[in-house]
Amino acid sequence: MKVLVLGSGGREHALCWAISKSPLCKKLFCIPGNAGIKSVAECINIKINNFNSLKKFIKKEKINFVIVGPEEPIVNGIVDKLNKLKIKVFGPNKKASILESSKTFTKDFCKRNNIPTANYKIFRNYKDAINYVQNIKYPIVIKASGLAGGKGVFIIKNKFEAKKTLRDLMIKRKLGMSGKEVVIEDYLVGEEISCLALVDGKNYIPLLLSQDHKKIYENDKGPNTGGMGAYCPLPYLRKNIQNKINKEIIEPTIKAMNKEKRPFNGVLYAGLMLVKEKIYLIEYNVRFGDPECQPLVFLLKSDLLKILDNCVNKRLNKTIIKWKKEYALSVVMVNKGYPGKFKKNGIIKNLNLITEDKNTKVFHSGTNLDNQNNTIASGGRVLSVTTSDKNFNKAKKKVYEVVKKIKWKNSFFRKDI
């Protein structure tokens, strides 16, 4: 089949890399792609939210299957539009994508369907929010309700921080319309877990549990980012945790979405907090996580394209996913200054010194090629260096050996993934 992947991040590079190896894939395109994706797919320079241009390209190339990477086009209804054109597409429709596009919807959804989540209040009025934070127990968490690229969650230590954050979100609109509505919730202390499950409307298959590292600095300090690294599977969890997640989070969500006439098809990504023996839903995303996708795909033995095709065709009950019995880690290299202001277009050196094999892969995110064909760091998150090994500590040692070889001016990475 002729396949089109939409997106330009490390997630999309990992998806393209895996799909390109499938015998089902006759031709692979990526829009817009990046410098790394060009080695496995034909990259087309079309704006991802320009649907008319996308439609013309899809018809011209007779694309059979579209896989949507990032959340923005999903939330904007691209799946619905492609379905109307009778184009097979992997991802949830607009009605189902509300699980990510509105944190207020998701919190209320959890409440009415008895899905465990932190206690919360929702505010649409700035003065009401300010009055609420005057006399509550800290720390708390303030979240912009809308999409914020992983940067809309703030851990607040006191009322002065709370007032500033609320003003930034609701008055100054530093995250645009995403912050016009906010969720203020209890701060939970525990172990963060990412559970990604493929869902075909009725059936589901959970993927390996993974852990993302959102904060920019070591020991989870500093502002939230889109993700500074991830690893899977999780060596410290008891075996029954997955069953607990399935029964308390994933299954009730799928059933309730059907009941509310929002059937879900695609990747249901549950961001969870394990607090002693209890599991709480922190948030839902409706696509593969970035960087969780990179180590997950790296450990996959089965044909990813066939799995995604089965998901769209509601055949997950006849699908078996096989994994390598190893650990995989991804360390994200970023431009210094991210998630704030940073300098672009530094030339990335020593990529040619990296030997990529079954245990090592460098996935590209914010990269491009300059006029001299040099790979340059054009975005905030730039590379996801990924390694695997049967021994967790060996995989970790290996990933940092590779990371330290790669250099560009203003590069930065966390040393504790």
C-alpha positions as CSV (number, residue, x, y, z in Angstrom):
1,M,0.0,0.0,0.0
2,K,1.0,3.7,-0.4
3,V,1.3,5.2,3.0
4,L,1.5,8.9,4.2
5,V,2.7,9.8,7.7
6,L,1.8,13.4,8.8
7,G,4.3,15.1,11.1
8,S,7.9,16.2,11.5
9,G,9.0,15.0,15.0
10,G,10.9,12.1,16.5
11,R,7.7,10.2,16.8
12,E,7.1,10.5,13.1
13,H,10.7,9.5,12.3
14,A,10.2,6.4,14.5
15,L,6.9,5.5,12.8
16,C,8.3,6.0,9.3
17,W,11.4,4.0,10.2
18,A,9.3,1.0,11.3
19,I,6.7,1.3,8.5
20,S,9.4,1.4,5.8
21,K,10.4,-2.1,6.9
22,S,7.0,-3.5,6.3
23,P,6.4,-5.7,3.3
24,L,3.0,-4.2,3.0
25,C,4.5,-0.7,2.3
26,K,4.9,-0.1,-1.4
27,K,5.7,3.6,-1.1
28,L,6.1,5.9,1.9
29,F,5.6,9.6,2.1
30,C,5.9,12.0,5.0
31,I,4.5,15.6,5.3
32,P,6.5,17.6,6.0
33,G,9.1,15.3,7.5
34,N,12.7,16.3,8.6
35,A,16.3,15.6,7.7
36,G,16.3,12.2,9.3
37,I,13.0,11.0,7.8
38,K,14.3,11.7,4.3
39,S,16.4,8.5,4.6
40,V,13.3,6.3,4.9
41,A,10.5,8.2,3.2
42,E,9.9,10.8,0.5
43,C,9.3,14.1,2.4
44,I,6.9,16.6,0.8
45,N,6.9,20.3,1.8
46,I,3.2,20.9,2.5
47,K,1.8,22.7,5.5
48,I,0.2,20.0,7.7
49,N,-2.9,22.1,8.4
50,N,-3.5,23.0,4.8
51,F,-6.1,20.4,4.1
52,N,-6.8,21.4,0.5
53,S,-3.1,20.9,-0.4
54,L,-3.0,17.6,1.5
55,K,-6.2,16.4,-0.3
56,K,-4.7,17.2,-3.7
57,F,-1.5,15.3,-2.9
58,I,-3.4,12.3,-1.5
59,K,-5.5,12.0,-4.6
60,K,-2.6,12.6,-7.0
61,E,-0.5,9.9,-5.4
62,K,-3.4,7.6,-4.7
63,I,-2.5,7.2,-1.1
64,N,-4.2,4.1,0.6
65,F,-3.4,4.8,4.2
66,V,-2.8,8.0,6.2
67,I,-1.2,7.9,9.7
68,V,-1.6,11.2,11.7
69,G,1.3,11.9,14.1
70,P,0.6,15.1,16.0
71,E,-2.4,16.2,18.0
72,E,-3.3,19.4,16.2
73,P,-4.6,18.0,12.9
74,I,-6.5,15.3,14.8
75,V,-8.2,17.8,17.0
76,N,-8.9,20.0,13.9
77,G,-10.9,17.0,12.4
78,I,-8.5,15.7,9.7
79,V,-9.7,12.1,10.4
80,D,-13.3,13.1,9.7
81,K,-12.4,14.9,6.5
82,L,-10.3,12.0,5.2
83,N,-13.0,9.5,6.1
84,K,-15.5,11.5,4.0
85,L,-13.1,11.1,1.0
86,K,-13.1,7.3,1.7
87,I,-9.4,7.5,2.6
88,K,-8.3,5.0,5.3
89,V,-6.7,6.9,8.2
90,F,-5.2,6.0,11.6
91,G,-6.3,8.3,14.4
92,P,-9.5,9.2,16.4
93,N,-12.2,11.5,14.9
94,K,-12.8,15.0,16.2
95,K,-15.5,13.9,18.7
96,A,-13.2,11.4,20.3
97,S,-10.2,13.7,20.3
98,I,-11.8,15.9,22.9
99,L,-10.1,13.7,25.5
100,E,-6.9,15.6,24.6
101,S,-8.3,18.9,23.4
102,S,-10.2,19.7,26.6
103,K,-8.8,18.9,30.0
104,T,-12.0,20.1,31.5
105,F,-14.0,17.6,29.4
106,T,-11.7,14.8,30.5
107,K,-11.8,15.7,34.2
108,D,-15.7,15.8,34.2
109,F,-15.7,12.6,32.0
110,C,-13.6,10.8,34.7
111,K,-15.9,12.0,37.4
112,R,-19.1,10.8,35.8
113,N,-17.6,7.5,34.9
114,N,-15.8,6.7,38.1
115,I,-12.3,6.8,36.6
116,P,-9.8,7.7,39.3
117,T,-8.3,11.2,38.9
118,A,-7.0,13.9,41.2
119,N,-9.6,16.2,42.9
120,Y,-10.1,19.3,40.8
121,K,-12.0,22.5,40.2
122,I,-12.6,24.1,36.8
123,F,-12.5,27.9,36.2
124,R,-13.6,30.0,33.3
125,N,-13.6,33.3,35.3
126,Y,-10.2,34.8,36.3
127,K,-11.5,36.4,39.5
128,D,-13.1,33.2,40.7
129,A,-9.9,31.3,40.1
130,I,-7.9,34.0,42.0
131,N,-10.3,33.8,45.0
132,Y,-10.0,30.0,45.0
133,V,-6.2,29.9,45.3
134,Q,-6.1,32.3,48.3
135,N,-6.8,29.8,51.0
136,I,-6.0,26.3,49.7
137,K,-3.3,23.8,50.5
138,Y,-0.2,23.9,48.4
139,P,1.4,22.5,46.2
140,I,-1.3,22.4,43.5
141,V,-1.3,21.9,39.7
142,I,-2.7,24.4,37.3
143,K,-3.5,23.2,33.8
144,A,-4.5,25.1,30.6
145,S,-7.5,23.2,29.4
146,G,-6.6,23.4,25.7
147,L,-3.7,22.1,23.6
148,A,-0.3,23.5,24.7
149,G,2.3,21.3,23.2
150,G,3.2,19.7,26.5
151,K,3.8,23.1,28.1
152,G,0.4,23.8,29.7
153,V,0.9,22.1,33.1
154,F,2.3,24.1,36.1
155,I,3.2,22.8,39.5
156,I,2.5,25.6,41.9
157,K,4.2,26.0,45.3
158,N,2.3,29.0,46.8
159,K,-0.4,31.5,46.1
160,F,2.0,34.1,44.6
161,E,3.0,31.6,41.9
162,A,-0.7,30.6,41.5
163,K,-1.7,34.2,40.9
164,K,1.1,34.8,38.3
165,T,0.3,31.6,36.4
166,L,-3.5,32.4,36.3
167,R,-2.7,35.9,35.1
168,D,-0.4,34.6,32.4
169,L,-2.9,32.0,31.2
170,M,-6.3,33.8,31.6
171,I,-5.4,37.5,31.2
172,K,-2.2,37.7,29.2
173,R,-3.1,34.6,27.2
174,K,0.5,33.4,27.0
175,L,-0.8,30.1,25.6
176,G,-3.4,31.7,23.5
177,M,-7.0,30.4,23.8
178,S,-5.7,27.2,25.4
179,G,-5.6,29.1,28.8
180,K,-9.0,30.7,28.7
181,E,-10.3,27.8,30.8
182,V,-8.1,26.2,33.5
183,V,-8.2,23.2,35.8
184,I,-6.8,23.5,39.3
185,E,-6.2,20.1,40.9
186,D,-4.5,18.3,43.8
187,Y,-0.8,17.6,43.4
188,L,-0.2,13.9,43.5
189,V,3.1,12.5,44.7
190,G,4.1,9.1,43.1
191,E,5.5,7.4,40.1
192,E,4.5,8.7,36.6
193,I,3.6,6.1,34.0
194,S,2.7,6.4,30.4
195,C,0.3,3.7,29.2
196,L,-0.4,3.7,25.4
197,A,-3.1,1.4,24.1
198,L,-4.3,0.7,20.6
199,V,-8.1,0.9,20.5
200,D,-10.3,-0.1,17.5
201,G,-13.6,1.2,19.1
202,K,-14.2,-2.0,21.1
203,N,-11.0,-4.0,21.4
204,Y,-7.7,-2.8,22.7
205,I,-4.1,-3.8,23.1
206,P,-1.9,-2.1,25.7
207,L,1.7,-1.4,24.6
208,L,4.7,-1.6,26.9
209,L,4.4,0.7,29.9
210,S,6.9,3.6,29.6
211,Q,8.0,6.6,31.5
212,D,8.4,10.2,30.0
213,H,10.6,12.9,31.6
214,K,8.7,16.2,31.1
215,K,10.9,18.7,33.1
216,I,13.8,20.4,31.3
217,Y,16.4,19.8,34.0
218,E,17.7,16.8,36.0
219,N,15.8,15.6,39.1
220,D,12.6,16.9,37.5
221,K,13.4,20.6,37.9
222,G,12.4,23.6,35.7
223,P,9.5,24.1,33.3
224,N,7.6,21.4,31.5
225,T,8.7,20.5,27.9
226,G,7.3,18.2,25.2
227,G,9.5,15.5,26.7
228,M,13.2,15.2,27.5
229,G,13.5,11.4,27.3
230,A,11.7,8.1,27.9
231,Y,12.3,4.4,28.5
232,C,10.4,1.1,28.4
233,P,9.4,-1.3,29.8
234,L,9.5,-0.2,33.4
235,P,11.7,-2.5,35.4
236,Y,10.4,-1.6,38.9
237,L,6.7,-2.3,38.5
238,R,4.8,-5.3,39.8
239,K,3.3,-7.5,37.0
240,N,-0.3,-6.9,38.1
241,I,-0.1,-3.1,37.5
242,Q,-1.0,-3.5,33.8
243,N,-4.2,-5.4,34.7
244,K,-5.1,-2.7,37.3
245,I,-4.6,0.0,34.6
246,N,-6.7,-2.0,32.1
247,K,-9.6,-2.5,34.5
248,E,-9.7,0.9,36.2
249,I,-8.7,3.2,33.4
250,I,-8.6,1.9,29.9
251,E,-11.7,-0.4,29.8
252,P,-14.0,2.1,31.5
253,T,-12.9,4.9,29.2
254,I,-13.5,2.8,26.0
255,K,-17.0,1.8,27.3
256,A,-17.9,5.3,28.4
257,M,-16.8,6.8,25.1
258,N,-19.0,4.4,23.2
259,K,-21.9,5.1,25.6
260,E,-21.4,8.9,25.0
261,K,-21.3,8.3,21.2
262,R,-17.7,9.2,20.9
263,P,-16.2,5.8,19.8
264,F,-12.4,5.8,20.0
265,N,-10.1,4.4,17.3
266,G,-6.4,5.0,17.4
267,V,-3.8,5.4,20.2
268,L,-5.3,6.2,23.6
269,Y,-2.4,7.5,25.7
270,A,-3.1,7.6,29.4
271,G,-0.7,9.7,31.5
272,L,-0.9,8.1,34.9
273,M,0.3,8.5,38.5
274,L,0.9,5.5,40.7
275,V,0.5,6.6,44.3
276,K,1.3,3.7,46.6
277,E,-1.2,1.1,45.5
278,K,-3.6,3.5,43.6
279,I,-3.6,4.5,40.0
280,Y,-4.8,8.0,39.0
281,L,-5.4,9.4,35.5
282,I,-3.4,12.6,35.1
283,E,-4.4,13.3,31.4
284,Y,-5.3,11.7,28.1
285,N,-3.6,12.2,24.8
286,V,-5.0,10.8,21.6
287,R,-1.9,9.9,19.6
288,F,1.5,8.3,20.1
289,G,3.6,10.2,22.7
290,D,6.9,11.9,21.7
291,P,9.4,10.6,23.0
292,E,7.5,7.5,24.2
293,C,7.0,6.3,20.7
294,Q,10.7,6.1,19.9
295,P,11.7,3.4,22.5
296,L,8.4,1.6,22.0
297,V,8.8,1.3,18.2
298,F,12.5,0.3,18.7
299,L,11.5,-2.8,20.8
300,L,8.7,-3.8,18.4
301,K,9.2,-7.2,16.6
302,S,5.8,-7.2,14.8
303,D,4.9,-5.4,11.6
304,L,3.8,-1.9,12.7
305,L,1.9,-1.1,9.5
306,K,-0.1,-4.3,9.7
307,I,-0.9,-3.6,13.4
308,L,-2.2,0.0,12.6
309,D,-4.1,-1.3,9.6
310,N,-5.8,-3.9,11.8
311,C,-6.7,-1.2,14.3
312,V,-8.4,0.9,11.7
313,N,-10.2,-2.2,10.4
314,K,-11.4,-3.2,13.9
315,R,-9.4,-6.4,13.9
316,L,-7.3,-5.9,17.1
317,N,-9.0,-9.0,18.6
318,K,-7.1,-11.0,15.9
319,T,-3.8,-9.1,16.4
320,I,-0.8,-10.3,18.4
321,I,2.1,-7.9,19.1
322,K,5.5,-9.3,19.8
323,W,8.3,-7.4,21.6
324,K,12.0,-7.8,22.0
325,K,12.9,-8.9,25.5
326,E,15.0,-5.8,26.1
327,Y,15.0,-2.3,27.6
328,A,15.1,0.8,25.3
329,L,15.9,4.4,26.3
330,S,15.6,7.6,24.3
331,V,17.4,10.7,25.4
332,V,16.2,13.9,23.7
333,M,18.8,16.5,22.7
334,V,17.4,20.0,22.5
335,N,18.6,23.5,21.7
336,K,19.7,25.3,24.9
337,G,16.9,27.7,26.0
338,Y,14.1,25.4,25.0
339,P,11.2,25.4,26.0
340,G,11.7,29.2,25.9
341,K,13.7,31.1,23.3
342,F,16.6,29.4,21.6
343,K,19.0,29.9,18.7
344,K,18.3,27.8,15.6
345,N,20.3,26.3,12.8
346,G,23.5,25.2,14.4
347,I,25.3,22.6,12.4
348,I,25.0,19.1,14.0
349,K,28.4,17.4,14.0
350,N,29.5,13.8,14.3
351,L,26.3,12.1,13.2
352,N,28.5,10.2,10.7
353,L,30.4,8.7,13.7
354,I,27.3,7.0,15.0
355,T,27.0,3.4,14.0
356,E,23.3,2.7,13.8
357,D,22.3,-1.0,14.2
358,K,19.6,-3.1,15.9
359,N,20.6,-1.6,19.3
360,T,21.2,2.0,18.3
361,K,19.2,4.6,16.4
362,V,19.1,8.4,16.2
363,F,15.6,9.7,15.5
364,H,15.4,13.3,14.2
365,S,12.9,15.9,15.4
366,G,13.7,19.5,14.7
367,T,16.3,19.0,12.0
368,N,16.7,20.3,8.4
369,L,19.4,20.4,5.7
370,D,21.2,23.7,4.8
371,N,22.4,24.7,1.3
372,Q,25.6,22.7,1.9
373,N,23.6,19.6,2.8
374,N,24.6,19.9,6.5
375,T,22.1,18.7,9.1
376,I,21.1,21.6,11.2
377,A,19.2,22.0,14.5
378,S,16.1,23.9,13.4
379,G,13.7,23.2,16.3
380,G,13.5,23.0,20.1
381,R,13.7,19.3,20.5
382,V,16.2,18.1,17.9
383,L,17.3,14.5,18.2
384,S,16.1,11.4,20.2
385,V,19.1,9.1,20.7
386,T,17.7,5.6,21.3
387,T,19.5,2.4,22.4
388,S,18.4,-1.0,23.7
389,D,20.0,-3.9,25.6
390,K,18.8,-6.8,27.7
391,N,20.3,-5.1,30.7
392,F,18.7,-1.8,31.7
393,N,22.0,-0.2,33.0
394,K,23.9,-1.2,29.9
395,A,21.3,0.4,27.7
396,K,21.5,3.5,29.7
397,K,25.3,3.6,29.5
398,K,25.2,3.0,25.8
399,V,22.7,5.8,25.1
400,Y,24.8,8.4,26.9
401,E,28.0,7.3,25.1
402,V,26.2,8.0,21.8
403,V,24.7,11.3,23.0
404,K,28.1,12.6,24.0
405,K,29.5,12.0,20.5
406,I,26.9,14.3,18.9
407,K,27.6,18.0,19.1
408,W,26.3,21.4,17.9
409,K,26.5,24.8,19.4
410,N,24.0,25.3,22.2
411,S,23.0,21.6,22.4
412,F,21.6,20.4,25.8
413,F,20.3,17.1,27.3
414,R,19.2,15.7,30.6
415,K,21.8,13.3,32.1
416,D,19.3,11.3,34.3
417,I,16.9,9.7,31.9
